[in-house]
Amino acid sequence: MRGKRSTEKRLREIKVRFNDAEFEKLMEETARSGLSREDFCRRILAGAEVTAAHPEDLSRAIVRLRDAEQMIIRSAGRNGMELDAGGTDSLLMTLYEAEKDIAASCG
């Protein structure tokens, strides 16, 4: 579910404590939905039914992350910055594993 975001700035903050089971459930539901914990809670409070993210949405997100990574690498190179090859390899491996998980969940 994608909707218009409120233009009103969020100024109120609360701290919520969860037991282990509640926290695990929140983490599972947010991972399944593809939303942040904050967006998930806001949508639930608004009465929205939060469903699982579509694999196509997740795949597009991975592509965007890869594009962003390449832009960072190119920009760093143009500005004479050294890149940590191990960190770049780790990011690529994480993206690859996420892509495999998405493909497996699609059947």
DRENVEXTI-563974 format. One record per atom (N, C-alpha, C, O): residue number from 0; x, y negated, z. Coordinates in Angstrom, 3 decimals, decimal comma. Each point is the difference from the previous one (the first is absolute). Layout:
N
(rec NUM; (X; Y; Z)),
...
//
This chain:
107
(rec 0; (0,841; 1,170; 0,000)),
(rec 0; (-0,841; -1,170; 0,000)),
(rec 0; (0,886; -1,231; 0,000)),
(rec 0; (0,774; -0,213; 0,933)),
(rec 1; (-0,881; -0,573; -1,942)),
(rec 1; (0,760; -1,235; -0,101)),
(rec 1; (-0,994; -1,149; -0,025)),
(rec 1; (-0,925; -0,010; -0,812)),
(rec 2; (1,110; -0,939; 1,683)),
(rec 2; (-0,909; -1,122; 0,047)),
(rec 2; (0,764; -1,296; 0,090)),
(rec 2; (1,229; -0,017; 0,074)),
(rec 3; (-1,969; -1,061; -0,082)),
(rec 3; (0,619; -1,310; 0,135)),
(rec 3; (0,548; -0,149; 1,410)),
(rec 3; (-0,643; 0,380; 0,978)),
(rec 4; (1,808; -0,924; -0,896)),
(rec 4; (0,577; -0,252; 1,313)),
(rec 4; (-0,534; -1,314; 0,528)),
(rec 4; (-0,237; -0,943; -0,754)),
(rec 5; (0,055; 0,898; 2,045)),
(rec 5; (-0,454; -1,221; 0,636)),
(rec 5; (1,081; -1,054; -0,123)),
(rec 5; (1,184; 0,291; 0,164)),
(rec 6; (-1,593; -1,511; -0,454)),
(rec 6; (0,972; -1,086; -0,092)),
(rec 6; (0,282; -0,600; 1,370)),
(rec 6; (0,908; -0,818; 0,149)),
(rec 7; (-1,684; 1,223; 0,850)),
(rec 7; (0,209; -0,492; 1,350)),
(rec 7; (1,251; 0,641; 0,592)),
(rec 7; (0,173; 1,218; -0,043)),
(rec 8; (0,688; -2,056; 0,592)),
(rec 8; (1,246; 0,493; 0,585)),
(rec 8; (-0,298; 0,757; 1,286)),
(rec 8; (-0,825; -0,430; 0,806)),
(rec 9; (1,489; 1,540; -0,622)),
(rec 9; (-0,194; 0,821; 1,201)),
(rec 9; (0,938; -0,491; 1,092)),
(rec 9; (1,222; 0,092; -0,121)),
(rec 10; (-1,808; -0,610; 1,179)),
(rec 10; (0,785; -0,558; 1,093)),
(rec 10; (-0,101; 0,813; 1,279)),
(rec 10; (0,815; -0,176; 0,906)),
(rec 11; (-1,790; 1,055; -0,814)),
(rec 11; (-0,229; 0,776; 1,218)),
(rec 11; (0,742; 1,329; -0,081)),
(rec 11; (-0,016; 0,674; -1,030)),
(rec 12; (0,661; -0,312; 2,126)),
(rec 12; (0,757; 1,252; 0,049)),
(rec 12; (-0,402; 0,752; 1,257)),
(rec 12; (-0,191; -0,595; 1,060)),
(rec 13; (0,064; 1,918; -1,190)),
(rec 13; (-0,293; 0,830; 1,166)),
(rec 13; (0,987; 1,152; 0,046)),
(rec 13; (0,570; 0,399; -1,016)),
(rec 14; (-0,387; 0,113; 2,188)),
(rec 14; (0,834; 1,185; 0,179)),
(rec 14; (-0,930; 1,124; 0,428)),
(rec 14; (-0,795; -0,163; 0,926)),
(rec 15; (0,894; 1,297; -1,596)),
(rec 15; (-0,867; 1,140; 0,289)),
(rec 15; (0,881; 1,187; 0,359)),
(rec 15; (0,995; 0,273; -0,672)),
(rec 16; (-1,360; 0,414; 1,711)),
(rec 16; (0,736; 1,198; 0,404)),
(rec 16; (-0,799; 1,241; -0,394)),
(rec 16; (-1,221; 0,040; 0,148)),
(rec 17; (1,926; 0,963; -0,647)),
(rec 17; (-0,601; 1,262; -0,412)),
(rec 17; (0,676; 1,134; 0,750)),
(rec 17; (1,170; -0,101; 0,368)),
(rec 18; (-1,909; 1,184; -0,141)),
(rec 18; (0,677; 1,201; 0,475)),
(rec 18; (0,615; 0,681; -1,224)),
(rec 18; (-0,219; -0,444; -1,127)),
(rec 19; (0,975; 1,502; 1,334)),
(rec 19; (0,701; 0,644; -1,115)),
(rec 19; (-0,960; 0,486; -1,082)),
(rec 19; (0,266; -0,181; -1,188)),
(rec 20; (-1,378; 0,798; 1,587)),
(rec 20; (-0,952; 0,543; -0,980)),
(rec 20; (-0,649; -1,122; -0,807)),
(rec 20; (-0,161; 0,127; -1,214)),
(rec 21; (-0,210; -1,217; 1,868)),
(rec 21; (-0,613; -1,128; -0,696)),
(rec 21; (0,984; -0,632; -0,981)),
(rec 21; (-0,357; -0,326; -1,132)),
(rec 22; (1,596; 0,160; 1,580)),
(rec 22; (1,013; -0,607; -0,866)),
(rec 22; (0,270; 0,884; -1,214)),
(rec 22; (0,110; -0,500; -1,120)),
(rec 23; (-0,002; 1,802; 1,336)),
(rec 23; (0,242; 0,929; -1,103)),
(rec 23; (-1,148; -0,053; -1,002)),
(rec 23; (0,227; 0,018; -1,210)),
(rec 24; (-1,453; -0,084; 1,709)),
(rec 24; (-1,181; -0,091; -0,874)),
(rec 24; (0,043; -1,294; -0,817)),
(rec 24; (-0,272; 0,011; -1,201)),
(rec 25; (0,614; -1,122; 1,854)),
(rec 25; (0,117; -1,272; -0,710)),
(rec 25; (1,060; 0,084; -1,091)),
(rec 25; (-0,221; -0,465; -1,118)),
(rec 26; (1,360; 1,050; 1,434)),
(rec 26; (1,086; 0,105; -0,976)),
(rec 26; (-0,405; 0,886; -1,177)),
(rec 26; (0,312; -0,315; -1,148)),
(rec 27; (-1,003; 1,417; 1,427)),
(rec 27; (-0,461; 0,893; -1,072)),
(rec 27; (-0,995; -0,712; -0,912)),
(rec 27; (0,089; 0,086; -1,225)),
(rec 28; (-1,034; -0,787; 1,842)),
(rec 28; (-1,037; -0,678; -0,789)),
(rec 28; (0,575; -1,137; -0,835)),
(rec 28; (-0,404; -0,195; -1,146)),
(rec 29; (1,345; -0,556; 1,713)),
(rec 29; (0,584; -1,091; -0,776)),
(rec 29; (0,862; 0,547; -1,129)),
(rec 29; (0,005; -0,561; -1,096)),
(rec 30; (0,718; 1,638; 1,341)),
(rec 30; (0,803; 0,612; -1,067)),
(rec 30; (-0,897; 0,520; -1,111)),
(rec 30; (0,305; -0,163; -1,181)),
(rec 31; (-1,403; 0,785; 1,559)),
(rec 31; (-0,937; 0,544; -0,985)),
(rec 31; (-0,636; -1,115; -0,828)),
(rec 31; (-0,234; 0,157; -1,198)),
(rec 32; (-0,041; -1,278; 1,850)),
(rec 32; (-0,668; -1,106; -0,685)),
(rec 32; (0,953; -0,855; -0,815)),
(rec 32; (-0,419; -0,691; -0,929)),
(rec 33; (1,707; 0,734; 1,276)),
(rec 33; (0,963; -0,854; -0,690)),
(rec 33; (-0,004; -1,427; 0,515)),
(rec 33; (0,618; -0,879; -0,600)),
(rec 34; (-1,309; 0,640; 1,707)),
(rec 34; (-0,091; -1,335; 0,583)),
(rec 34; (0,957; -0,134; 1,175)),
(rec 34; (0,447; 0,993; 0,574)),
(rec 35; (-0,143; -2,234; -0,229)),
(rec 35; (0,747; -0,235; 1,237)),
(rec 35; (-0,947; 0,241; 1,173)),
(rec 35; (-1,217; 0,037; -0,182)),
(rec 36; (1,760; 0,122; 1,360)),
(rec 36; (-0,852; 0,188; 1,181)),
(rec 36; (-0,928; -1,195; 0,181)),
(rec 36; (-1,173; 0,162; 0,335)),
(rec 37; (1,708; -1,366; -0,559)),
(rec 37; (-0,792; -1,209; 0,180)),
(rec 37; (-1,163; -0,051; -0,989)),
(rec 37; (-1,142; -0,246; 0,388)),
(rec 38; (1,443; 0,482; -1,681)),
(rec 38; (-1,062; -0,020; -1,015)),
(rec 38; (-1,028; 1,099; 0,254)),
(rec 38; (-1,199; -0,215; -0,178)),
(rec 39; (1,666; 1,387; 0,590)),
(rec 39; (-0,912; 1,100; 0,300)),
(rec 39; (-0,979; -0,409; 1,100)),
(rec 39; (-1,210; 0,174; -0,151)),
(rec 40; (1,726; -0,716; 1,252)),
(rec 40; (-0,858; -0,400; 1,125)),
(rec 40; (-0,957; -1,114; -0,405)),
(rec 40; (-1,170; 0,021; 0,381)),
(rec 41; (1,657; -1,000; -1,154)),
(rec 41; (-0,881; -1,086; -0,446)),
(rec 41; (-1,146; 0,538; -0,843)),
(rec 41; (-1,142; -0,434; 0,152)),
(rec 42; (1,438; 1,370; -1,033)),
(rec 42; (-1,046; 0,552; -0,865)),
(rec 42; (-1,010; 0,808; 0,800)),
(rec 42; (-1,200; -0,063; -0,266)),
(rec 43; (1,678; 0,819; 1,240)),
(rec 43; (-0,912; 0,763; 0,857)),
(rec 43; (-0,905; -0,964; 0,765)),
(rec 43; (-1,208; 0,218; 0,085)),
(rec 44; (1,789; -1,285; 0,474)),
(rec 44; (-0,796; -0,984; 0,735)),
(rec 44; (-1,027; -0,699; -0,885)),
(rec 44; (-1,071; -0,387; 0,467)),
(rec 45; (1,404; 0,228; -1,743)),
(rec 45; (-0,925; -0,641; -0,943)),
(rec 45; (-1,095; 0,962; -0,454)),
(rec 45; (-0,905; -0,388; -0,738)),
(rec 46; (0,989; 1,648; 1,181)),
(rec 46; (-1,024; 0,977; -0,357)),
(rec 46; (0,256; 0,723; -1,300)),
(rec 46; (-0,883; 0,692; -0,509)),
(rec 47; (2,071; -0,838; -0,034)),
(rec 47; (0,321; 0,665; -1,262)),
(rec 47; (0,300; 1,472; 0,236)),
(rec 47; (0,524; 0,382; 1,047)),
(rec 48; (-0,860; 0,430; -2,028)),
(rec 48; (0,402; 1,403; 0,031)),
(rec 48; (1,376; 0,078; -0,645)),
(rec 48; (0,159; -0,315; -1,180)),
(rec 49; (0,823; 0,730; 1,946)),
(rec 49; (1,368; 0,060; -0,498)),
(rec 49; (0,248; 1,399; -0,528)),
(rec 49; (-0,133; 0,982; 0,729)),
(rec 50; (0,492; -0,897; -1,991)),
(rec 50; (0,229; 1,289; -0,640)),
(rec 50; (1,472; 0,167; -0,328)),
(rec 50; (0,798; -0,927; 0,138)),
(rec 51; (-0,457; 2,132; -0,574)),
(rec 51; (1,386; 0,289; -0,371)),
(rec 51; (0,397; -0,820; -1,213)),
(rec 51; (-0,811; -0,266; -0,887)),
(rec 52; (2,060; -0,123; 0,869)),
(rec 52; (0,522; -0,715; -1,151)),
(rec 52; (-0,005; 0,928; -1,200)),
(rec 52; (0,213; 1,205; 0,130)),
(rec 53; (-0,453; -1,766; -1,276)),
(rec 53; (0,034; 0,796; -1,224)),
(rec 53; (1,448; 0,259; -0,392)),
(rec 53; (0,829; -0,906; 0,089)),
(rec 54; (-0,508; 2,115; -0,519)),
(rec 54; (1,382; 0,294; -0,402)),
(rec 54; (0,529; -0,965; -1,053)),
(rec 54; (1,190; -0,314; -0,018)),
(rec 55; (-2,085; -0,163; -0,870)),
(rec 55; (0,452; -0,939; -1,029)),
(rec 55; (0,480; -1,298; 0,639)),
(rec 55; (0,985; -0,588; -0,446)),
(rec 56; (-1,689; 0,136; 1,505)),
(rec 56; (0,408; -1,210; 0,698)),
(rec 56; (1,366; 0,196; 0,638)),
(rec 56; (0,855; -0,885; -0,057)),
(rec 57; (-0,653; 2,049; 0,667)),
(rec 57; (1,282; 0,279; 0,646)),
(rec 57; (1,115; 0,100; -1,027)),
(rec 57; (1,111; -0,474; 0,238)),
(rec 58; (-1,397; 1,084; -1,372)),
(rec 58; (1,021; 0,108; -1,050)),
(rec 58; (0,386; -1,379; -0,521)),
(rec 58; (1,177; -0,281; -0,224)),
(rec 59; (-2,182; -0,580; 0,032)),
(rec 59; (0,293; -1,367; -0,452)),
(rec 59; (0,827; -0,738; 1,041)),
(rec 59; (0,879; -0,790; -0,348)),
(rec 60; (-1,155; 1,043; 1,629)),
(rec 60; (0,771; -0,645; 1,064)),
(rec 60; (1,454; 0,443; -0,047)),
(rec 60; (0,902; -0,812; 0,203)),
(rec 61; (-0,670; 2,084; -0,467)),
(rec 61; (1,376; 0,497; -0,108)),
(rec 61; (0,708; -0,653; -1,172)),
(rec 61; (1,162; -0,389; 0,115)),
(rec 62; (-1,843; 0,264; -1,231)),
(rec 62; (0,598; -0,656; -1,169)),
(rec 62; (0,358; -1,443; 0,344)),
(rec 62; (1,074; -0,478; -0,365)),
(rec 63; (-1,968; -0,215; 1,063)),
(rec 63; (0,286; -1,385; 0,390)),
(rec 63; (1,202; -0,071; 0,936)),
(rec 63; (0,816; -0,915; -0,104)),
(rec 64; (-0,705; 1,889; 1,028)),
(rec 64; (1,160; 0,021; 0,897)),
(rec 64; (1,291; 0,236; -0,774)),
(rec 64; (1,023; -0,625; 0,280)),
(rec 65; (-1,076; 1,510; -1,235)),
(rec 65; (1,193; 0,248; -0,825)),
(rec 65; (0,384; -1,243; -0,792)),
(rec 65; (1,178; -0,343; -0,104)),
(rec 66; (-2,189; -0,333; -0,457)),
(rec 66; (0,276; -1,229; -0,748)),
(rec 66; (0,620; -1,052; 0,906)),
(rec 66; (0,943; -0,691; -0,387)),
(rec 67; (-1,480; 0,577; 1,595)),
(rec 67; (0,525; -0,981; 0,957)),
(rec 67; (1,439; 0,331; 0,371)),
(rec 67; (0,844; -0,889; 0,113)),
(rec 68; (-0,578; 2,168; 0,074)),
(rec 68; (1,368; 0,404; 0,337)),
(rec 68; (0,966; -0,376; -1,125)),
(rec 68; (1,092; -0,508; 0,254)),
(rec 69; (-1,500; 0,760; -1,480)),
(rec 69; (0,859; -0,335; -1,133)),
(rec 69; (0,219; -1,509; -0,101)),
(rec 69; (1,098; -0,450; -0,327)),
(rec 70; (-2,131; -0,322; 0,606)),
(rec 70; (0,141; -1,458; -0,019)),
(rec 70; (0,984; -0,458; 1,073)),
(rec 70; (0,801; -0,905; -0,233)),
(rec 71; (-0,861; 1,532; 1,409)),
(rec 71; (0,929; -0,352; 1,082)),
(rec 71; (1,431; 0,337; -0,406)),
(rec 71; (0,918; -0,792; 0,210)),
(rec 72; (-0,739; 1,969; -0,791)),
(rec 72; (1,344; 0,415; -0,424)),
(rec 72; (0,560; -0,962; -1,043)),
(rec 72; (1,152; -0,425; 0,092)),
(rec 73; (-1,978; 0,084; -1,092)),
(rec 73; (0,463; -0,916; -1,050)),
(rec 73; (0,301; -1,387; 0,569)),
(rec 73; (1,008; -0,615; -0,348)),
(rec 74; (-1,889; 0,127; 1,228)),
(rec 74; (0,189; -1,322; 0,584)),
(rec 74; (1,264; -0,037; 0,857)),
(rec 74; (0,759; -0,968; -0,049)),
(rec 75; (-0,538; 2,012; 0,825)),
(rec 75; (1,193; 0,059; 0,843)),
(rec 75; (1,254; 0,000; -0,856)),
(rec 75; (0,981; -0,673; 0,317)),
(rec 76; (-1,020; 1,437; -1,411)),
(rec 76; (1,153; 0,047; -0,898)),
(rec 76; (0,294; -1,351; -0,627)),
(rec 76; (1,159; -0,394; -0,129)),
(rec 77; (-2,212; -0,313; -0,261)),
(rec 77; (0,181; -1,322; -0,613)),
(rec 77; (0,560; -1,001; 0,999)),
(rec 77; (0,700; -0,938; -0,383)),
(rec 78; (-1,001; 1,131; 1,647)),
(rec 78; (0,457; -0,933; 1,032)),
(rec 78; (1,282; 0,455; 0,678)),
(rec 78; (0,407; -0,577; 1,009)),
(rec 79; (0,238; 1,614; -1,557)),
(rec 79; (1,279; 0,457; 0,523)),
(rec 79; (-0,077; 0,733; 1,322)),
(rec 79; (1,001; 0,098; 0,711)),
(rec 80; (-2,152; 0,413; -0,372)),
(rec 80; (-0,155; 0,725; 1,265)),
(rec 80; (0,310; 1,471; -0,217)),
(rec 80; (-0,326; 0,573; -1,040)),
(rec 81; (0,959; 0,028; 2,037)),
(rec 81; (0,270; 1,433; -0,070)),
(rec 81; (-1,193; 0,765; 0,546)),
(rec 81; (-0,609; -0,410; 0,988)),
(rec 82; (0,280; 1,511; -1,623)),
(rec 82; (-1,104; 0,836; 0,453)),
(rec 82; (0,523; 1,271; 0,623)),
(rec 82; (1,004; 0,559; -0,441)),
(rec 83; (-1,678; -0,119; 1,447)),
(rec 83; (0,325; 1,251; 0,665)),
(rec 83; (-0,569; 1,133; -0,844)),
(rec 83; (-1,212; 0,215; -0,009)),
(rec 84; (2,071; 0,509; -0,697)),
(rec 84; (-0,470; 1,075; -0,881)),
(rec 84; (-0,751; 1,069; 0,778)),
(rec 84; (-0,972; 0,558; -0,510)),
(rec 85; (1,397; -0,261; 1,719)),
(rec 85; (-0,688; 1,004; 0,814)),
(rec 85; (-1,419; -0,409; 0,324)),
(rec 85; (-0,911; 0,827; -0,037)),
(rec 86; (0,714; -2,105; 0,357)),
(rec 86; (-1,337; -0,499; 0,291)),
(rec 86; (-0,895; 0,039; -1,217)),
(rec 86; (-1,182; 0,329; 0,100)),
(rec 87; (1,745; -0,664; -1,254)),
(rec 87; (-0,765; 0,051; -1,251)),
(rec 87; (-0,376; 1,434; -0,325)),
(rec 87; (-1,139; 0,266; -0,385)),
(rec 88; (2,076; 0,663; 0,532)),
(rec 88; (-0,291; 1,405; -0,248)),
(rec 88; (-1,077; 0,513; 0,953)),
(rec 88; (-0,875; 0,770; -0,395)),
(rec 89; (0,948; -1,201; 1,650)),
(rec 89; (-0,982; 0,424; 0,991)),
(rec 89; (-1,392; -0,507; -0,370)),
(rec 89; (-0,979; 0,735; 0,120)),
(rec 90; (0,886; -1,984; -0,567)),
(rec 90; (-1,284; -0,555; -0,409)),
(rec 90; (-0,570; 0,756; -1,196)),
(rec 90; (-1,186; 0,330; -0,026)),
(rec 91; (2,026; -0,060; -0,954)),
(rec 91; (-0,462; 0,742; -1,177)),
(rec 91; (-0,475; 1,396; 0,381)),
(rec 91; (-1,000; 0,480; -0,535)),
(rec 92; (1,703; 0,176; 1,451)),
(rec 92; (-0,396; 1,337; 0,433)),
(rec 92; (-1,330; -0,045; 0,739)),
(rec 92; (-0,845; 0,876; -0,186)),
(rec 93; (0,653; -1,893; 1,024)),
(rec 93; (-1,267; -0,156; 0,708)),
(rec 93; (-1,145; -0,198; -0,982)),
(rec 93; (-1,064; 0,598; 0,160)),
(rec 94; (1,270; -1,430; -1,171)),
(rec 94; (-1,023; -0,217; -1,024)),
(rec 94; (-0,291; 1,282; -0,765)),
(rec 94; (-1,155; 0,307; -0,293)),
(rec 95; (2,204; 0,441; -0,029)),
(rec 95; (-0,169; 1,265; -0,725)),
(rec 95; (-0,811; 0,993; 0,829)),
(rec 95; (-0,891; 0,665; -0,528)),
(rec 96; (1,193; -0,562; 1,819)),
(rec 96; (-0,731; 0,911; 0,879)),
(rec 96; (-1,470; -0,423; 0,119)),
(rec 96; (-0,895; 0,845; -0,006)),
(rec 97; (0,654; -2,149; 0,112)),
(rec 97; (-1,377; -0,489; 0,074)),
(rec 97; (-0,756; 0,340; -1,282)),
(rec 97; (-1,162; 0,404; 0,046)),
(rec 98; (1,814; -0,567; -1,163)),
(rec 98; (-0,635; 0,316; -1,282)),
(rec 98; (-0,334; 1,491; -0,098)),
(rec 98; (-1,058; 0,369; -0,510)),
(rec 99; (1,961; 0,485; 1,000)),
(rec 99; (-0,279; 1,441; 0,017)),
(rec 99; (-1,186; 0,323; 0,895)),
(rec 99; (-0,835; 0,833; -0,354)),
(rec 100; (0,751; -1,488; 1,516)),
(rec 100; (-1,119; 0,226; 0,912)),
(rec 100; (-1,323; -0,406; -0,643)),
(rec 100; (-1,007; 0,693; 0,145)),
(rec 101; (1,014; -1,801; -0,844)),
(rec 101; (-1,217; -0,466; -0,682)),
(rec 101; (-0,403; 1,003; -1,067)),
(rec 101; (-1,171; 0,362; -0,106)),
(rec 102; (2,134; 0,086; -0,683)),
(rec 102; (-0,297; 0,971; -1,053)),
(rec 102; (-0,555; 1,285; 0,593)),
(rec 102; (-0,918; 0,598; -0,562)),
(rec 103; (1,466; -0,169; 1,695)),
(rec 103; (-0,471; 1,238; 0,635)),
(rec 103; (-1,411; -0,179; 0,536)),
(rec 103; (-0,799; 0,936; -0,043)),
(rec 104; (0,480; -2,119; 0,545)),
(rec 104; (-1,346; -0,217; 0,547)),
(rec 104; (-1,050; -0,107; -1,103)),
(rec 104; (-1,192; 0,161; 0,259)),
(rec 105; (1,627; -0,430; -1,475)),
(rec 105; (-0,940; -0,098; -1,130)),
(rec 105; (-0,358; 1,373; -0,538)),
(rec 105; (-0,951; 0,148; -0,766)),
(rec 106; (1,702; 0,836; 1,162)),
(rec 106; (-0,299; 1,366; -0,437)),
(rec 106; (0,698; 0,299; -1,236)),
(rec 106; (-0,125; 1,105; -0,528)),
//
